[in-house]
Amino acid sequence: MEFGCALPGEILPDWTREFGRAAPIELEIGPGHGGFALGHALAHPERELVVIETRRSDCELIRARAAAKALTNLVVLHGDAKLLLPHCFAPGTLQGVHVQFPDPWWKKRHHKRRMVDAGLARLLRRLLSSGGTVDFRTDVPAYAREAIATWEEAGFVNLDGTGMLWGAAPEVLSTRERRYSVTGQPVFRARFENPPGEPPPLAQRTGREWMDVRRK
Ligand SMILES: C[S@@+](CC[C@H](N)C(=O)[O-])C[C@H]1O[C@@H](n2cnc3c(N)ncnc32)[C@H](O)[C@@H]1O
């Protein structure tokens, strides 16, 4: 800031003012139709949930459903989470992050779009409070393996032991997960805690290189 004037992009939202109270803030990246976002916000009125979604129609759908349920602890941001995140939250201010069924981006030329990578993991180490948690879910086995390694390499503590999946059923299912709970499609879940301290130096691998067999 120069001469008391903020430059574009320099000011972070004041979430306490936005929500009208000081409460723990969680983030969901890519909520889709919002099954998790709406269920989680309803189940935890004591927390605030900010979701970031690229698809405008999904944002409008979630906002409409949140309004119908009179939810005041859910804010929907339209945009690319990777671009918006550093401009939305001050370091150490998030208590939880949910990344559920991120798009696999199967084509090699699209791998750079994969959500979970070393850069995101390091950024979230910074934005999460000490003790803040990551809730990661996917239906792609290789994504699960690679993402677990990526979160751990960034210094996150796997709450179920290094390299391990979380075996229990979550409190709230995402839209996609609800479908899988009916069809029996396997889901791979892992949860992590942010320890105090700085993340280690950036790894050589990006965490986006994995290959898997695409389901038909
Ligand atoms: C496969 S869907 C999963 C939706 C939801 N999490 C669920 O489990 O039902 C992935 C979602 O992430 C969104 N998405 C993809 N890239 C994104 C990005 N860079 N920032 C925010 N959202 C993104 C997509 O638009 C889509 O809604």
The ligand as a Tripos MOL2 file, in Angstrom:
@<TRIPOS>MOLECULE
LIG
   27    29     1     0     0
SMALL
NO_CHARGES

@<TRIPOS>ATOM
      1 C1        -16.1850  -33.3560  -10.9500 C.3       1 LIG1
      2 S1        -16.9540  -31.9200  -10.3420 S.3       1 LIG1
      3 C2        -17.2190  -32.3370   -8.6200 C.3       1 LIG1
      4 C3        -18.2710  -31.4520   -7.9930 C.3       1 LIG1
      5 C4        -18.5240  -31.6960   -6.4860 C.3       1 LIG1
      6 N1        -17.3310  -31.4380   -5.6910 N.3       1 LIG1
      7 C5        -19.0420  -33.0770   -6.2170 C.2       1 LIG1
      8 O1        -18.3230  -33.8620   -5.5900 O.co2     1 LIG1
      9 O2        -20.1730  -33.3590   -6.6150 O.co2     1 LIG1
     10 C6        -15.5900  -30.7590  -10.2410 C.3       1 LIG1
     11 C7        -16.0540  -29.3210  -10.0520 C.3       1 LIG1
     12 O3        -14.9220  -28.4750   -9.9090 O.3       1 LIG1
     13 C8        -15.1400  -27.2850  -10.6500 C.3       1 LIG1
     14 N2        -13.8210  -26.7170  -10.9840 N.ar      1 LIG1
     15 C9        -12.9190  -27.2010  -11.8610 C.ar      1 LIG1
     16 N3        -11.8170  -26.4460  -11.8890 N.ar      1 LIG1
     17 C10       -12.0280  -25.4480  -10.9860 C.ar      1 LIG1
     18 C11       -11.2570  -24.3290  -10.5620 C.ar      1 LIG1
     19 N4        -10.0550  -24.0900  -11.0780 N.pl3     1 LIG1
     20 N5        -11.7650  -23.5200   -9.6040 N.ar      1 LIG1
     21 C12       -13.0050  -23.7550   -9.0850 C.ar      1 LIG1
     22 N6        -13.7810  -24.7930   -9.4640 N.ar      1 LIG1
     23 C13       -13.3010  -25.6230  -10.3870 C.ar      1 LIG1
     24 C14       -15.9200  -27.7650  -11.8530 C.3       1 LIG1
     25 O4        -16.6190  -26.7210  -12.4990 O.3       1 LIG1
     26 C15       -16.8540  -28.7920  -11.2300 C.3       1 LIG1
     27 O5        -18.0320  -28.1950  -10.7480 O.3       1 LIG1
@<TRIPOS>BOND
     1     1     2 1
     2     2     3 1
     3     2    10 1
     4     3     4 1
     5     4     5 1
     6     5     6 1
     7     5     7 1
     8     7     8 2
     9     7     9 1
    10    10    11 1
    11    11    12 1
    12    11    26 1
    13    12    13 1
    14    13    14 1
    15    13    24 1
    16    14    15 ar
    17    14    23 ar
    18    15    16 ar
    19    16    17 ar
    20    17    18 ar
    21    17    23 ar
    22    18    19 1
    23    18    20 ar
    24    20    21 ar
    25    21    22 ar
    26    22    23 ar
    27    24    25 1
    28    24    26 1
    29    26    27 1
@<TRIPOS>SUBSTRUCTURE
     1 LIG1         1 GROUP 0 **** ****
